[in-house]
Amino acid sequence: MADPGSGWSQSSRKLKMEGLSDVASISTKLQNTLIQYHSIEEDQWRVAKKVKDVTVWRKPSEEFNGYLYKAQGVMDDVVNNVIDHIRPGPWRLDWDRLMTSLDILEHFEEG
């Protein structure tokens, strides 16, 4: 039975709750995947690029047709500028020739 003042029917509430469980499921899968990535043995990674104070390694992904990357280094720049060049977006396309396009399939917002 719906709360007359809320404007929500019981089926609408059920759909909203199912959506939340999907988000929780995706969040758990993502967390487990990241833990798995951080557990990869060092000898499975190959140096992809090494410059002055930065080294980038890669390894073939077992989940998709591409590579996993990890990087370590010291950069004298504003943190947000560095992040803008790492995460998918227009600046990443400048240096990552393997990333040929970017499509945002879904955008999550807090709240």
Salt bridges, closest charged atoms under 4 A:
GLU42 OE1 - LYS70 NZ 2.94
ASP84 OD1 - ARG87 NH2 2.57
ASP96 OD2 - ARG92 NE 2.76
